[in-house]
Amino acid sequence: MNDNAARNAEIIAVEQAWAAAHRNLDLDTIEYILSDQYRQVQADGKVIGKDELLASYHSGQRNWELAESNQY
């Protein structure tokens, strides 16, 4: 496997772990994958970071009924 293919495989594996973590509400994995510099712009324009996102999961404000990752 060349370097590019190995990097692509690693990215796909992380994406699949991310989707599974959301389906299973595996907050340890979500926290591990998220960068400390993570930012999300919400529908109302508010910008939140990693800590706020994780807090929303812990509080029960956020959940996922469906999370999938497709490999192209």
C-alpha positions in Angstrom: 0.0 0.0 0.0 1.5 3.4 -1.0 1.6 6.4 1.4 -1.5 8.0 -0.2 -3.6 4.8 0.1 -2.5 4.4 3.7 -3.5 7.9 4.6 -6.8 7.5 2.8 -7.5 4.2 4.7 -6.6 6.0 8.0 -9.0 8.9 7.3 -11.8 6.5 6.4 -11.2 4.5 9.6 -11.5 7.7 11.7 -14.6 8.8 9.9 -16.2 5.4 10.5 -15.2 5.5 14.2 -16.7 9.0 14.4 -20.0 7.8 13.0 -20.1 4.8 15.3 -19.2 7.0 18.3 -22.2 9.2 17.6 -24.6 6.3 17.1 -23.4 4.8 20.4 -23.0 8.1 22.3 -19.3 7.1 23.0 -18.2 10.4 24.4 -14.7 9.2 25.1 -14.1 8.5 21.4 -15.8 11.7 20.2 -13.6 13.7 22.6 -10.5 11.8 21.4 -11.2 12.5 17.8 -12.1 16.2 18.1 -9.3 18.7 17.9 -9.0 21.2 20.8 -9.4 23.8 18.0 -12.7 22.4 16.9 -15.4 25.0 16.1 -19.0 24.5 15.0 -21.3 27.2 13.6 -24.8 26.4 14.7 -28.0 27.3 12.8 -28.5 30.5 14.8 -24.9 31.6 14.0 -23.5 30.9 17.4 -20.0 29.4 17.4 -19.2 26.6 19.9 -16.0 24.8 20.6 -15.1 21.3 21.7 -16.0 21.8 25.4 -19.4 23.2 24.6 -20.1 20.4 22.1 -19.1 17.7 24.6 -21.2 19.5 27.3 -24.2 19.3 25.1 -23.8 15.6 24.8 -23.4 15.1 28.5 -26.5 17.2 29.3 -28.7 15.2 26.9 -29.3 18.2 24.7 -27.8 16.4 21.7 -28.2 13.0 20.3 -28.1 11.2 17.0 -30.6 8.7 15.7 -28.6 8.1 12.5 -24.9 8.5 11.8 -23.4 6.8 8.8 -20.1 7.0 6.8 -20.0 6.0 3.2 -16.7 5.0 1.6 -16.3 6.3 -2.0 
